[in-house]
Amino acid sequence: MLTTLTLNIGAGLMRRSPGRINSDLYPGPNIDVVFDACKAPWPFENDSIDHITAIHVLEHLPDPLTFFKEAWRVLKPSLTYNLTLRLPYGASGDAIGDITHLKQWLPGSFAC
């Protein structure tokens, strides 16, 4: 059975699980790798990660372009999706009500 390797960026207090690397900007009890997702290079080889998950991370990043470039570099080529993002909708109270959010994202934000 093939195991997939998922990089969970911004894991915070998320529990560890097999096949998942929990990463964050700050160390913690369940964090496997500490690094800044806005600084290249990430501490992973080219084409070494099957899937990246970033839940409520993108809206906090000062340099999302570096995030996407490094994600592209470390992700294995795939015929299906291999990047999962969850973020608050641009005009919602969740998006604009948090002073730590640096950018609002809308569906059109990804049409470049």
Biopython code that builds the backbone (N, CA, C, O; Angstrom):
import numpy as np
from Bio.PDB.StructureBuilder import StructureBuilder

atoms = [
    (1, "MET", "N", (0.838, -1.183, 0.000)),
    (1, "MET", "CA", (0.000, 0.000, 0.000)),
    (1, "MET", "C", (0.885, 1.248, 0.000)),
    (1, "MET", "O", (1.791, 1.372, 0.824)),
    (2, "LEU", "N", (0.621, 2.154, -0.912)),
    (2, "LEU", "CA", (1.384, 3.386, -0.976)),
    (2, "LEU", "C", (0.845, 4.389, 0.038)),
    (2, "LEU", "O", (-0.364, 4.573, 0.176)),
    (3, "THR", "N", (1.760, 5.022, 0.733)),
    (3, "THR", "CA", (1.363, 6.043, 1.686)),
    (3, "THR", "C", (1.633, 7.407, 1.079)),
    (3, "THR", "O", (2.674, 7.630, 0.460)),
    (4, "THR", "N", (0.698, 8.305, 1.258)),
    (4, "THR", "CA", (0.920, 9.659, 0.773)),
    (4, "THR", "C", (1.473, 10.508, 1.910)),
    (4, "THR", "O", (1.180, 10.277, 3.083)),
    (5, "LEU", "N", (2.265, 11.479, 1.540)),
    (5, "LEU", "CA", (2.866, 12.375, 2.517)),
    (5, "LEU", "C", (2.223, 13.747, 2.375)),
    (5, "LEU", "O", (2.322, 14.386, 1.327)),
    (6, "THR", "N", (1.560, 14.195, 3.444)),
    (6, "THR", "CA", (0.877, 15.490, 3.461)),
    (6, "THR", "C", (1.649, 16.458, 4.336)),
    (6, "THR", "O", (2.020, 16.129, 5.462)),
    (7, "LEU", "N", (1.888, 17.640, 3.820)),
    (7, "LEU", "CA", (2.484, 18.715, 4.591)),
    (7, "LEU", "C", (1.359, 19.630, 5.059)),
    (7, "LEU", "O", (0.663, 20.233, 4.241)),
    (8, "ASN", "N", (1.184, 19.731, 6.354)),
    (8, "ASN", "CA", (0.149, 20.556, 6.955)),
    (8, "ASN", "C", (0.806, 21.848, 7.441)),
    (8, "ASN", "O", (1.485, 21.854, 8.468)),
    (9, "ILE", "N", (0.607, 22.930, 6.711)),
    (9, "ILE", "CA", (1.234, 24.213, 7.041)),
    (9, "ILE", "C", (0.307, 24.992, 7.966)),
    (9, "ILE", "O", (-0.891, 25.108, 7.707)),
    (10, "GLY", "N", (0.871, 25.526, 9.048)),
    (10, "GLY", "CA", (0.072, 26.255, 10.028)),
    (10, "GLY", "C", (-0.713, 25.313, 10.919)),
    (10, "GLY", "O", (-1.865, 25.583, 11.257)),
    (11, "ALA", "N", (-0.094, 24.216, 11.296)),
    (11, "ALA", "CA", (-0.784, 23.157, 12.040)),
    (11, "ALA", "C", (-1.204, 23.578, 13.445)),
    (11, "ALA", "O", (-2.194, 23.064, 13.967)),
    (12, "GLY", "N", (-0.471, 24.502, 14.068)),
    (12, "GLY", "CA", (-0.840, 24.943, 15.413)),
    (12, "GLY", "C", (-0.889, 23.795, 16.401)),
    (12, "GLY", "O", (0.128, 23.156, 16.666)),
    (13, "LEU", "N", (-2.069, 23.530, 16.947)),
    (13, "LEU", "CA", (-2.227, 22.476, 17.954)),
    (13, "LEU", "C", (-2.784, 21.169, 17.384)),
    (13, "LEU", "O", (-3.138, 20.263, 18.138)),
    (14, "MET", "N", (-2.863, 21.071, 16.048)),
    (14, "MET", "CA", (-3.408, 19.860, 15.432)),
    (14, "MET", "C", (-2.576, 18.633, 15.821)),
    (14, "MET", "O", (-1.346, 18.680, 15.845)),
    (15, "ARG", "N", (-3.261, 17.561, 16.116)),
    (15, "ARG", "CA", (-2.585, 16.325, 16.499)),
    (15, "ARG", "C", (-1.778, 15.752, 15.347)),
    (15, "ARG", "O", (-2.084, 15.973, 14.175)),
    (16, "ARG", "N", (-0.759, 15.024, 15.705)),
    (16, "ARG", "CA", (0.023, 14.308, 14.703)),
    (16, "ARG", "C", (-0.775, 13.126, 14.188)),
    (16, "ARG", "O", (-1.607, 12.565, 14.901)),
    (17, "SER", "N", (-0.511, 12.751, 12.932)),
    (17, "SER", "CA", (-1.119, 11.540, 12.386)),
    (17, "SER", "C", (-0.157, 10.959, 11.354)),
    (17, "SER", "O", (0.652, 11.687, 10.778)),
    (18, "PRO", "N", (-0.244, 9.647, 11.119)),
    (18, "PRO", "CA", (0.660, 9.008, 10.163)),
    (18, "PRO", "C", (0.527, 9.626, 8.770)),
    (18, "PRO", "O", (-0.577, 9.904, 8.303)),
    (19, "GLY", "N", (1.656, 9.833, 8.125)),
    (19, "GLY", "CA", (1.649, 10.362, 6.778)),
    (19, "GLY", "C", (1.497, 11.869, 6.688)),
    (19, "GLY", "O", (1.397, 12.418, 5.590)),
    (20, "ARG", "N", (1.479, 12.549, 7.834)),
    (20, "ARG", "CA", (1.311, 14.006, 7.825)),
    (20, "ARG", "C", (2.466, 14.648, 8.582)),
    (20, "ARG", "O", (2.822, 14.219, 9.680)),
    (21, "ILE", "N", (3.044, 15.680, 7.980)),
    (21, "ILE", "CA", (4.071, 16.494, 8.621)),
    (21, "ILE", "C", (3.392, 17.776, 9.086)),
    (21, "ILE", "O", (2.939, 18.573, 8.264)),
    (22, "ASN", "N", (3.321, 17.976, 10.382)),
    (22, "ASN", "CA", (2.756, 19.207, 10.920)),
    (22, "ASN", "C", (3.844, 20.267, 10.969)),
    (22, "ASN", "O", (4.907, 20.048, 11.550)),
    (23, "SER", "N", (3.579, 21.415, 10.360)),
    (23, "SER", "CA", (4.558, 22.500, 10.359)),
    (23, "SER", "C", (3.885, 23.786, 10.816)),
    (23, "SER", "O", (2.669, 23.951, 10.720)),
    (24, "ASP", "N", (4.718, 24.687, 11.316)),
    (24, "ASP", "CA", (4.210, 25.972, 11.765)),
    (24, "ASP", "C", (5.379, 26.946, 11.829)),
    (24, "ASP", "O", (6.542, 26.555, 11.732)),
    (25, "LEU", "N", (5.048, 28.208, 11.992)),
    (25, "LEU", "CA", (6.055, 29.246, 12.153)),
    (25, "LEU", "C", (6.700, 29.156, 13.530)),
    (25, "LEU", "O", (7.842, 29.576, 13.717)),
    (26, "TYR", "N", (5.966, 28.608, 14.489)),
    (26, "TYR", "CA", (6.445, 28.511, 15.866)),
    (26, "TYR", "C", (6.470, 27.054, 16.320)),
    (26, "TYR", "O", (5.631, 26.265, 15.885)),
    (27, "PRO", "N", (7.415, 26.681, 17.187)),
    (27, "PRO", "CA", (7.437, 25.311, 17.703)),
    (27, "PRO", "C", (6.243, 25.040, 18.614)),
    (27, "PRO", "O", (5.660, 25.959, 19.190)),
    (28, "GLY", "N", (5.896, 23.782, 18.731)),
    (28, "GLY", "CA", (4.804, 23.367, 19.607)),
    (28, "GLY", "C", (4.864, 21.875, 19.816)),
    (28, "GLY", "O", (5.672, 21.190, 19.188)),
    (29, "PRO", "N", (4.018, 21.360, 20.693)),
    (29, "PRO", "CA", (4.090, 19.938, 21.045)),
    (29, "PRO", "C", (3.818, 18.983, 19.880)),
    (29, "PRO", "O", (4.328, 17.863, 19.883)),
    (30, "ASN", "N", (3.040, 19.392, 18.898)),
    (30, "ASN", "CA", (2.719, 18.510, 17.778)),
    (30, "ASN", "C", (3.331, 18.973, 16.456)),
    (30, "ASN", "O", (2.947, 18.494, 15.389)),
    (31, "ILE", "N", (4.280, 19.901, 16.528)),
    (31, "ILE", "CA", (4.910, 20.454, 15.325)),
    (31, "ILE", "C", (6.170, 19.644, 15.011)),
    (31, "ILE", "O", (7.050, 19.476, 15.856)),
    (32, "ASP", "N", (6.229, 19.146, 13.768)),
    (32, "ASP", "CA", (7.375, 18.352, 13.320)),
    (32, "ASP", "C", (8.474, 19.227, 12.715)),
    (32, "ASP", "O", (9.660, 18.962, 12.911)),
    (33, "VAL", "N", (8.079, 20.270, 11.980)),
    (33, "VAL", "CA", (9.037, 21.132, 11.281)),
    (33, "VAL", "C", (8.620, 22.583, 11.473)),
    (33, "VAL", "O", (7.466, 22.943, 11.239)),
    (34, "VAL", "N", (9.563, 23.409, 11.897)),
    (34, "VAL", "CA", (9.309, 24.840, 12.071)),
    (34, "VAL", "C", (9.962, 25.582, 10.907)),
    (34, "VAL", "O", (11.168, 25.471, 10.689)),
    (35, "PHE", "N", (9.157, 26.340, 10.161)),
    (35, "PHE", "CA", (9.705, 27.172, 9.091)),
    (35, "PHE", "C", (8.710, 28.246, 8.716)),
    (35, "PHE", "O", (7.523, 28.155, 9.030)),
    (36, "ASP", "N", (9.216, 29.277, 8.030)),
    (36, "ASP", "CA", (8.403, 30.388, 7.568)),
    (36, "ASP", "C", (7.961, 30.086, 6.142)),
    (36, "ASP", "O", (8.800, 29.993, 5.246)),
    (37, "ALA", "N", (6.670, 29.933, 5.918)),
    (37, "ALA", "CA", (6.137, 29.570, 4.603)),
    (37, "ALA", "C", (6.300, 30.689, 3.580)),
    (37, "ALA", "O", (6.018, 30.488, 2.399)),
    (38, "CYS", "N", (6.753, 31.871, 4.016)),
    (38, "CYS", "CA", (6.990, 32.994, 3.103)),
    (38, "CYS", "C", (8.459, 33.166, 2.764)),
    (38, "CYS", "O", (8.835, 34.125, 2.090)),
    (39, "LYS", "N", (9.295, 32.243, 3.228)),
    (39, "LYS", "CA", (10.724, 32.338, 2.949)),
    (39, "LYS", "C", (11.184, 31.079, 2.224)),
    (39, "LYS", "O", (10.911, 29.957, 2.651)),
    (40, "ALA", "N", (11.881, 31.293, 1.130)),
    (40, "ALA", "CA", (12.427, 30.174, 0.357)),
    (40, "ALA", "C", (13.885, 29.959, 0.759)),
    (40, "ALA", "O", (14.571, 30.905, 1.147)),
    (41, "PRO", "N", (14.350, 28.735, 0.667)),
    (41, "PRO", "CA", (13.598, 27.538, 0.314)),
    (41, "PRO", "C", (12.987, 26.894, 1.556)),
    (41, "PRO", "O", (13.515, 27.003, 2.663)),
    (42, "TRP", "N", (11.854, 26.217, 1.338)),
    (42, "TRP", "CA", (11.295, 25.406, 2.412)),
    (42, "TRP", "C", (12.232, 24.217, 2.638)),
    (42, "TRP", "O", (12.968, 23.833, 1.729)),
    (43, "PRO", "N", (12.213, 23.637, 3.827)),
    (43, "PRO", "CA", (13.147, 22.551, 4.143)),
    (43, "PRO", "C", (12.707, 21.179, 3.611)),
    (43, "PRO", "O", (12.719, 20.189, 4.342)),
    (44, "PHE", "N", (12.323, 21.135, 2.339)),
    (44, "PHE", "CA", (11.891, 19.885, 1.706)),
    (44, "PHE", "C", (12.481, 19.828, 0.302)),
    (44, "PHE", "O", (12.690, 20.856, -0.343)),
    (45, "GLU", "N", (12.742, 18.629, -0.152)),
    (45, "GLU", "CA", (13.296, 18.420, -1.487)),
    (45, "GLU", "C", (12.244, 18.717, -2.554)),
    (45, "GLU", "O", (11.045, 18.695, -2.275)),
    (46, "ASN", "N", (12.695, 18.991, -3.765)),
    (46, "ASN", "CA", (11.798, 19.142, -4.904)),
    (46, "ASN", "C", (10.976, 17.868, -5.075)),
    (46, "ASN", "O", (11.493, 16.767, -4.884)),
    (47, "ASP", "N", (9.705, 18.008, -5.433)),
    (47, "ASP", "CA", (8.831, 16.868, -5.746)),
    (47, "ASP", "C", (8.813, 15.806, -4.642)),
    (47, "ASP", "O", (8.829, 14.610, -4.933)),
    (48, "SER", "N", (8.779, 16.236, -3.384)),
    (48, "SER", "CA", (8.845, 15.280, -2.268)),
    (48, "SER", "C", (7.552, 15.146, -1.471)),
    (48, "SER", "O", (7.430, 14.241, -0.646)),
    (49, "ILE", "N", (6.584, 16.034, -1.706)),
    (49, "ILE", "CA", (5.337, 16.070, -0.926)),
    (49, "ILE", "C", (4.168, 15.744, -1.848)),
    (49, "ILE", "O", (4.074, 16.278, -2.953)),
    (50, "ASP", "N", (3.272, 14.861, -1.387)),
    (50, "ASP", "CA", (2.103, 14.489, -2.187)),
    (50, "ASP", "C", (0.981, 15.520, -2.119)),
    (50, "ASP", "O", (0.277, 15.753, -3.102)),
    (51, "HIS", "N", (0.825, 16.130, -0.957)),
    (51, "HIS", "CA", (-0.312, 17.023, -0.745)),
    (51, "HIS", "C", (0.068, 18.079, 0.287)),
    (51, "HIS", "O", (0.786, 17.789, 1.244)),
    (52, "ILE", "N", (-0.413, 19.297, 0.093)),
    (52, "ILE", "CA", (-0.229, 20.368, 1.073)),
    (52, "ILE", "C", (-1.600, 20.844, 1.522)),
    (52, "ILE", "O", (-2.503, 21.049, 0.711)),
    (53, "THR", "N", (-1.736, 21.012, 2.825)),
    (53, "THR", "CA", (-2.941, 21.568, 3.415)),
    (53, "THR", "C", (-2.551, 22.839, 4.171)),
    (53, "THR", "O", (-1.582, 22.841, 4.930)),
    (54, "ALA", "N", (-3.301, 23.907, 3.963)),
    (54, "ALA", "CA", (-3.082, 25.164, 4.690)),
    (54, "ALA", "C", (-4.458, 25.721, 5.051)),
    (54, "ALA", "O", (-5.125, 26.342, 4.224)),
    (55, "ILE", "N", (-4.865, 25.495, 6.277)),
    (55, "ILE", "CA", (-6.190, 25.891, 6.743)),
    (55, "ILE", "C", (-6.071, 27.217, 7.501)),
    (55, "ILE", "O", (-5.407, 27.287, 8.535)),
    (56, "HIS", "N", (-6.708, 28.253, 6.988)),
    (56, "HIS", "CA", (-6.670, 29.592, 7.573)),
    (56, "HIS", "C", (-5.226, 30.064, 7.772)),
    (56, "HIS", "O", (-4.838, 30.521, 8.848)),
    (57, "VAL", "N", (-4.461, 29.938, 6.707)),
    (57, "VAL", "CA", (-3.065, 30.368, 6.702)),
    (57, "VAL", "C", (-2.847, 31.488, 5.692)),
    (57, "VAL", "O", (-2.224, 32.500, 6.014)),
    (58, "LEU", "N", (-3.347, 31.317, 4.488)),
    (58, "LEU", "CA", (-3.039, 32.213, 3.376)),
    (58, "LEU", "C", (-3.339, 33.680, 3.691)),
    (58, "LEU", "O", (-2.576, 34.564, 3.301)),
    (59, "GLU", "N", (-4.429, 33.943, 4.383)),
    (59, "GLU", "CA", (-4.814, 35.323, 4.670)),
    (59, "GLU", "C", (-3.864, 36.020, 5.647)),
    (59, "GLU", "O", (-3.925, 37.238, 5.812)),
    (60, "HIS", "N", (-2.980, 35.242, 6.298)),
    (60, "HIS", "CA", (-2.026, 35.798, 7.258)),
    (60, "HIS", "C", (-0.644, 36.040, 6.651)),
    (60, "HIS", "O", (0.215, 36.635, 7.303)),
    (61, "LEU", "N", (-0.417, 35.596, 5.434)),
    (61, "LEU", "CA", (0.927, 35.623, 4.856)),
    (61, "LEU", "C", (1.255, 36.964, 4.200)),
    (61, "LEU", "O", (0.474, 37.468, 3.394)),
    (62, "PRO", "N", (2.423, 37.547, 4.549)),
    (62, "PRO", "CA", (2.834, 38.788, 3.904)),
    (62, "PRO", "C", (3.341, 38.576, 2.470)),
    (62, "PRO", "O", (3.374, 39.518, 1.677)),
    (63, "ASP", "N", (3.735, 37.336, 2.140)),
    (63, "ASP", "CA", (4.252, 37.054, 0.802)),
    (63, "ASP", "C", (3.648, 35.755, 0.257)),
    (63, "ASP", "O", (4.325, 34.728, 0.218)),
    (64, "PRO", "N", (2.379, 35.795, -0.162)),
    (64, "PRO", "CA", (1.752, 34.568, -0.654)),
    (64, "PRO", "C", (2.385, 34.043, -1.943)),
    (64, "PRO", "O", (2.288, 32.848, -2.221)),
    (65, "LEU", "N", (3.024, 34.893, -2.731)),
    (65, "LEU", "CA", (3.651, 34.423, -3.968)),
    (65, "LEU", "C", (4.770, 33.428, -3.668)),
    (65, "LEU", "O", (4.886, 32.408, -4.347)),
    (66, "THR", "N", (5.587, 33.712, -2.666)),
    (66, "THR", "CA", (6.635, 32.757, -2.275)),
    (66, "THR", "C", (6.004, 31.461, -1.775)),
    (66, "THR", "O", (6.504, 30.375, -2.068)),
    (67, "PHE", "N", (4.916, 31.568, -1.030)),
    (67, "PHE", "CA", (4.204, 30.365, -0.580)),
    (67, "PHE", "C", (3.837, 29.486, -1.775)),
    (67, "PHE", "O", (4.105, 28.284, -1.765)),
    (68, "PHE", "N", (3.226, 30.075, -2.804)),
    (68, "PHE", "CA", (2.797, 29.294, -3.965)),
    (68, "PHE", "C", (3.982, 28.753, -4.766)),
    (68, "PHE", "O", (3.930, 27.623, -5.250)),
    (69, "LYS", "N", (5.033, 29.534, -4.909)),
    (69, "LYS", "CA", (6.218, 29.064, -5.633)),
    (69, "LYS", "C", (6.861, 27.868, -4.927)),
    (69, "LYS", "O", (7.242, 26.892, -5.574)),
    (70, "GLU", "N", (6.978, 27.948, -3.619)),
    (70, "GLU", "CA", (7.593, 26.854, -2.870)),
    (70, "GLU", "C", (6.675, 25.629, -2.829)),
    (70, "GLU", "O", (7.148, 24.494, -2.887)),
    (71, "ALA", "N", (5.374, 25.858, -2.730)),
    (71, "ALA", "CA", (4.442, 24.727, -2.783)),
    (71, "ALA", "C", (4.594, 24.010, -4.121)),
    (71, "ALA", "O", (4.649, 22.781, -4.162)),
    (72, "TRP", "N", (4.663, 24.754, -5.196)),
    (72, "TRP", "CA", (4.843, 24.172, -6.539)),
    (72, "TRP", "C", (6.137, 23.362, -6.597)),
    (72, "TRP", "O", (6.170, 22.276, -7.176)),
    (73, "ARG", "N", (7.192, 23.888, -6.001)),
    (73, "ARG", "CA", (8.499, 23.221, -6.042)),
    (73, "ARG", "C", (8.495, 21.892, -5.288)),
    (73, "ARG", "O", (9.028, 20.900, -5.786)),
    (74, "VAL", "N", (7.904, 21.861, -4.099)),
    (74, "VAL", "CA", (7.996, 20.652, -3.270)),
    (74, "VAL", "C", (6.920, 19.613, -3.585)),
    (74, "VAL", "O", (7.076, 18.439, -3.248)),
    (75, "LEU", "N", (5.825, 20.037, -4.232)),
    (75, "LEU", "CA", (4.759, 19.079, -4.546)),
    (75, "LEU", "C", (5.157, 18.160, -5.689)),
    (75, "LEU", "O", (5.759, 18.590, -6.674)),
    (76, "LYS", "N", (4.809, 16.882, -5.539)),
    (76, "LYS", "CA", (5.008, 15.928, -6.620)),
    (76, "LYS", "C", (4.025, 16.245, -7.741)),
    (76, "LYS", "O", (2.902, 16.670, -7.471)),
    (77, "PRO", "N", (4.426, 16.046, -8.986)),
    (77, "PRO", "CA", (3.470, 16.225, -10.080)),
    (77, "PRO", "C", (2.256, 15.312, -9.868)),
    (77, "PRO", "O", (2.395, 14.179, -9.408)),
    (78, "SER", "N", (1.076, 15.814, -10.206)),
    (78, "SER", "CA", (-0.143, 15.066, -9.954)),
    (78, "SER", "C", (-1.185, 15.391, -11.016)),
    (78, "SER", "O", (-1.227, 16.502, -11.546)),
    (79, "LEU", "N", (-2.021, 14.410, -11.316)),
    (79, "LEU", "CA", (-3.126, 14.636, -12.259)),
    (79, "LEU", "C", (-4.382, 15.134, -11.552)),
    (79, "LEU", "O", (-5.360, 15.505, -12.202)),
    (80, "THR", "N", (-4.355, 15.140, -10.221)),
    (80, "THR", "CA", (-5.482, 15.637, -9.437)),
    (80, "THR", "C", (-4.987, 16.764, -8.532)),
    (80, "THR", "O", (-3.798, 17.079, -8.513)),
    (81, "TYR", "N", (-5.897, 17.358, -7.794)),
    (81, "TYR", "CA", (-5.497, 18.453, -6.908)),
    (81, "TYR", "C", (-4.530, 17.950, -5.845)),
    (81, "TYR", "O", (-4.632, 16.807, -5.400)),
    (82, "ASN", "N", (-3.606, 18.788, -5.442)),
    (82, "ASN", "CA", (-2.695, 18.406, -4.367)),
    (82, "ASN", "C", (-2.402, 19.565, -3.409)),
    (82, "ASN", "O", (-1.445, 19.517, -2.636)),
    (83, "LEU", "N", (-3.235, 20.603, -3.470)),
    (83, "LEU", "CA", (-3.129, 21.729, -2.550)),
    (83, "LEU", "C", (-4.533, 22.058, -2.054)),
    (83, "LEU", "O", (-5.429, 22.348, -2.847)),
    (84, "THR", "N", (-4.715, 22.012, -0.737)),
    (84, "THR", "CA", (-5.998, 22.339, -0.139)),
    (84, "THR", "C", (-5.838, 23.598, 0.696)),
    (84, "THR", "O", (-5.025, 23.648, 1.619)),
    (85, "LEU", "N", (-6.626, 24.615, 0.360)),
    (85, "LEU", "CA", (-6.636, 25.863, 1.104)),
    (85, "LEU", "C", (-8.036, 26.091, 1.654)),
    (85, "LEU", "O", (-9.029, 25.820, 0.978)),
    (86, "ARG", "N", (-8.109, 26.579, 2.859)),
    (86, "ARG", "CA", (-9.381, 27.035, 3.417)),
    (86, "ARG", "C", (-9.119, 28.427, 3.975)),
    (86, "ARG", "O", (-8.183, 28.627, 4.748)),
    (87, "LEU", "N", (-9.946, 29.381, 3.581)),
    (87, "LEU", "CA", (-9.763, 30.735, 4.059)),
    (87, "LEU", "C", (-11.106, 31.440, 4.105)),
    (87, "LEU", "O", (-12.045, 31.035, 3.420)),
    (88, "PRO", "N", (-11.207, 32.497, 4.912)),
    (88, "PRO", "CA", (-12.482, 33.200, 4.997)),
    (88, "PRO", "C", (-12.770, 33.965, 3.713)),
    (88, "PRO", "O", (-11.854, 34.453, 3.051)),
    (89, "TYR", "N", (-14.036, 34.063, 3.372)),
    (89, "TYR", "CA", (-14.440, 34.773, 2.162)),
    (89, "TYR", "C", (-14.131, 36.258, 2.307)),
    (89, "TYR", "O", (-14.398, 36.854, 3.351)),
    (90, "GLY", "N", (-13.574, 36.847, 1.272)),
    (90, "GLY", "CA", (-13.061, 38.217, 1.267)),
    (90, "GLY", "C", (-13.889, 39.289, 1.920)),
    (90, "GLY", "O", (-13.344, 40.104, 2.664)),
    (91, "ALA", "N", (-15.191, 39.329, 1.675)),
    (91, "ALA", "CA", (-16.017, 40.424, 2.200)),
    (91, "ALA", "C", (-16.727, 40.064, 3.498)),
    (91, "ALA", "O", (-17.502, 40.866, 4.018)),
    (92, "SER", "N", (-16.480, 38.891, 4.018)),
    (92, "SER", "CA", (-17.184, 38.459, 5.227)),
    (92, "SER", "C", (-16.580, 39.101, 6.474)),
    (92, "SER", "O", (-15.458, 39.607, 6.449)),
    (93, "GLY", "N", (-17.335, 39.071, 7.548)),
    (93, "GLY", "CA", (-16.842, 39.565, 8.822)),
    (93, "GLY", "C", (-15.645, 38.780, 9.313)),
    (93, "GLY", "O", (-14.765, 39.333, 9.972)),
    (94, "ASP", "N", (-15.604, 37.483, 8.996)),
    (94, "ASP", "CA", (-14.457, 36.661, 9.386)),
    (94, "ASP", "C", (-13.192, 37.120, 8.674)),
    (94, "ASP", "O", (-12.098, 37.025, 9.230)),
    (95, "ALA", "N", (-13.328, 37.609, 7.467)),
    (95, "ALA", "CA", (-12.167, 38.027, 6.685)),
    (95, "ALA", "C", (-11.659, 39.403, 7.093)),
    (95, "ALA", "O", (-10.454, 39.603, 7.247)),
    (96, "ILE", "N", (-12.580, 40.355, 7.268)),
    (96, "ILE", "CA", (-12.144, 41.719, 7.552)),
    (96, "ILE", "C", (-12.139, 42.046, 9.037)),
    (96, "ILE", "O", (-11.619, 43.089, 9.433)),
    (97, "GLY", "N", (-12.704, 41.181, 9.864)),
    (97, "GLY", "CA", (-12.794, 41.449, 11.289)),
    (97, "GLY", "C", (-11.575, 41.028, 12.085)),
    (97, "GLY", "O", (-11.500, 41.316, 13.279)),
    (98, "ASP", "N", (-10.630, 40.363, 11.472)),
    (98, "ASP", "CA", (-9.437, 39.882, 12.166)),
    (98, "ASP", "C", (-8.259, 40.754, 11.747)),
    (98, "ASP", "O", (-7.883, 40.758, 10.574)),
    (99, "ILE", "N", (-7.672, 41.489, 12.685)),
    (99, "ILE", "CA", (-6.592, 42.411, 12.335)),
    (99, "ILE", "C", (-5.307, 41.693, 11.928)),
    (99, "ILE", "O", (-4.388, 42.328, 11.411)),
    (100, "THR", "N", (-5.227, 40.389, 12.152)),
    (100, "THR", "CA", (-4.038, 39.649, 11.711)),
    (100, "THR", "C", (-4.143, 39.223, 10.253)),
    (100, "THR", "O", (-3.175, 38.706, 9.697)),
    (101, "HIS", "N", (-5.297, 39.428, 9.622)),
    (101, "HIS", "CA", (-5.446, 39.096, 8.204)),
    (101, "HIS", "C", (-4.817, 40.202, 7.373)),
    (101, "HIS", "O", (-5.163, 41.374, 7.515)),
    (102, "LEU", "N", (-3.900, 39.823, 6.513)),
    (102, "LEU", "CA", (-3.167, 40.794, 5.710)),
    (102, "LEU", "C", (-3.780, 41.015, 4.338)),
    (102, "LEU", "O", (-3.524, 42.040, 3.706)),
    (103, "LYS", "N", (-4.585, 40.072, 3.869)),
    (103, "LYS", "CA", (-5.173, 40.180, 2.540)),
    (103, "LYS", "C", (-6.542, 39.491, 2.556)),
    (103, "LYS", "O", (-6.734, 38.478, 3.229)),
    (104, "GLN", "N", (-7.474, 40.051, 1.813)),
    (104, "GLN", "CA", (-8.761, 39.401, 1.606)),
    (104, "GLN", "C", (-8.671, 38.616, 0.306)),
    (104, "GLN", "O", (-8.110, 39.098, -0.679)),
    (105, "TRP", "N", (-9.216, 37.421, 0.302)),
    (105, "TRP", "CA", (-9.185, 36.559, -0.881)),
    (105, "TRP", "C", (-10.593, 36.321, -1.371)),
    (105, "TRP", "O", (-11.498, 36.037, -0.586)),
    (106, "LEU", "N", (-10.774, 36.439, -2.671)),
    (106, "LEU", "CA", (-12.043, 36.158, -3.340)),
    (106, "LEU", "C", (-11.777, 35.100, -4.418)),
    (106, "LEU", "O", (-10.621, 34.878, -4.778)),
    (107, "PRO", "N", (-12.804, 34.453, -4.934)),
    (107, "PRO", "CA", (-12.569, 33.460, -5.991)),
    (107, "PRO", "C", (-11.753, 34.037, -7.158)),
    (107, "PRO", "O", (-10.921, 33.335, -7.731)),
    (108, "GLY", "N", (-11.979, 35.282, -7.506)),
    (108, "GLY", "CA", (-11.229, 35.896, -8.598)),
    (108, "GLY", "C", (-9.759, 36.121, -8.286)),
    (108, "GLY", "O", (-8.961, 36.354, -9.193)),
    (109, "SER", "N", (-9.394, 36.052, -7.008)),
    (109, "SER", "CA", (-7.993, 36.226, -6.612)),
    (109, "SER", "C", (-7.099, 35.156, -7.212)),
    (109, "SER", "O", (-5.893, 35.358, -7.350)),
    (110, "PHE", "N", (-7.680, 34.022, -7.568)),
    (110, "PHE", "CA", (-6.886, 32.893, -8.065)),
    (110, "PHE", "C", (-6.981, 32.774, -9.592)),
    (110, "PHE", "O", (-6.571, 31.759, -10.156)),
    (111, "ALA", "N", (-7.506, 33.778, -10.249)),
    (111, "ALA", "CA", (-7.691, 33.724, -11.711)),
    (111, "ALA", "C", (-6.525, 34.369, -12.444)),
    (111, "ALA", "O", (-6.706, 34.979, -13.498)),
    (112, "CYS", "N", (-5.356, 34.235, -11.896)),
    (112, "CYS", "CA", (-4.197, 34.838, -12.562)),
    (112, "CYS", "C", (-3.295, 33.791, -13.181)),
    (112, "CYS", "O", (-2.275, 34.132, -13.780)),
]
sb = StructureBuilder()
sb.init_structure("model")
sb.init_model(0)
sb.init_chain("A")
sb.init_seg("    ")
for serial, (resi, resn, name, xyz) in enumerate(atoms, 1):
    if name == "N":
        sb.init_residue(resn, " ", resi, " ")
    sb.init_atom(name, np.array(xyz, "f"), 0.0, 1.0, " ", f" {name:<3s}", serial, name[0])
structure = sb.get_structure()
